[in-house]
Amino acid sequence: MAIDTQTVKRVAFLSRLRVDDDKVEATKEEFNKIINWVEQLNEVNTDDVEPLIAVNDTKLVCRKDEVIEGNQADKVLKNAPMSEYDYFVVPKVVE
């Protein structure tokens, strides 16, 4: 499977990336390298390999959800650039 110029432009549009016209050819070559690499992976025999959920086989150790230190707003807010009424003050980003 080979990627053409139109496919590069479509992928760029769908992923909201700007690819300048002078970079389309280089991007096409990169895409084709990636596709070739994936096709090489398809040649690997995985018949006797069980699917993995994770790379390592560790179990997640759950702990009891307990509050061990609380009511420390003054210590937490001490590092904040601005605070008011025991809350962080941040710049307004939406008008």
N, C-alpha and C positions, 0 to 999 in steps of 0.2 A: 504494500500500500504506500503510495507516494502522496505527499502533500503538495498542492499547487498554490499559486499566488492568491487565488480567490479564497481558498480555505484559510490561508494565513490571515487575510483581511477579515474574514468572518469570525475566526477565533478571537482576533484582537478586538473586534467590535463587541462580541458577546462577553468577553472578559473585561471590557471597559479599559483596554490598554491602547495607548497611542503608539502606532508603529509607523514611523516616517517612511515615505516612499523609497528612500535610498537604503532603508534597513529591511525591506520586505524580503529581498532575496537572501540575505544572511539569516533572517528568521526562518525562512522556508528550509534552508539547509539544516539549521538546528532542529527544527521539528522533525525532519526526515531522519536525522541521527537518532533522535529519541524513539521514533517509531521503529527503526531498525533494531535498536537495543531491546525494545519490548518484544519484538518478534523473535529475537534470539532467546529471550527468557521463555518464550512459549515452547522452545525446542527441548527444554530441560524435562527429564522424565520425573514426574512427581506422583507416580501411581501408588507407591507404598508410603507416602508421606501424609500424615494426618494434618488437617488444617489447624492453625494456631490461633488462639485468641490473643496471646501475648508472646513475646520472645522468651521470657523467663517464666518458670512455672512456680511463682510464689503466690501465696494466699494473702489476701488483704486482712490484716489484723485490725479488728474493730475494738475500740475502747469505749468505755462509758462516757457519755457526754456530760461532763460535770464542770461547773464553774469553779475554778480554783483561785482566781484572782479577779475581783470585780470592783465596781465603783471606783475606778481610777481615771475618771475623765480628765482630771487636772494633769495627771502624768502624760496621758495620751496627747492632749491638746497642747502640752508644753512645746512639742516639736512643730506644731502647725504655724504657718506664717500668720494666719489670721483665724480667730475664733470668736464666737459670740453665743452666749446662752448655752454653753457646753456642746456646741456644734462647730464643725469646720465651716469656714466661710470661703467660698470659691467664687471666681469671677463669673458673671452672668454670660452665658453663651447663646441664649435664645432670646430674641426680642419679643 
